[in-house]
Amino acid sequence: MKIHSYVVVELKKGLSETCYRFFSILGNPTRLAALEALTERPMNVSQLAESLGQEQSMISHNLRPLVRCRFVEVERRGKERFYRVNHDTVDSLFKIVEMHAENYCPTGGRCQERDG
């Protein structure tokens, strides 16, 4: 019985760490804006930087973890790299967030007030 409890705790701990890393990648406004922009169409870094009003180096820096964790995929077209969102994951995440904000956030999704 103790073995079973230990296994459950280990699974939960592993999931907690996975969730932490998952949401840490997404917990950046520039990365979220990039994901949202890329849901419309694939773009290269210059196009994405222009659409977000950010420096190209800032966008490149923030694309790296999104690519590493496969929220974004890269396609080479000649010398250019085009980034496209992983619709399987990102579309589902955005739908869940939208549904939660509409149904459960009394402030309409602006649940940013801190306790205490």
C-alpha positions, 0 to 999 in steps of 0.5 A: 500500500505504501508503494502505491502511495509512493508511485502516485506521489511521484507521478504527481510530482513529475506532472507538477514539474512538467506543468511548471515548465509548460506554463513557464514557456507560455507565461511570457507576453511576447511568446503569447503574442507570437503564438496568437499572431502565428495562428493566423499564418506562418511568418518569418522573424521579420514579419512576426517582429513587424506584426508585433511591433518588436525588435527582431532580436527580441522575437528570435529570442522568444521563438527559441523556447517555443520551437524547443517545446514544439509550440511552434514549428520551423520550415525552411524556404530557401534561406528563410525560416518560417514559423508556424504554430502547432495548431494541435496544441495551441488551438486547444489551449487558447480555447480552454483559456477562452472558455475558462475566462468566459465561464469562470472569471468574474472579471471577464478574464482579467483575473490579475488581482493578487490576494493579500 
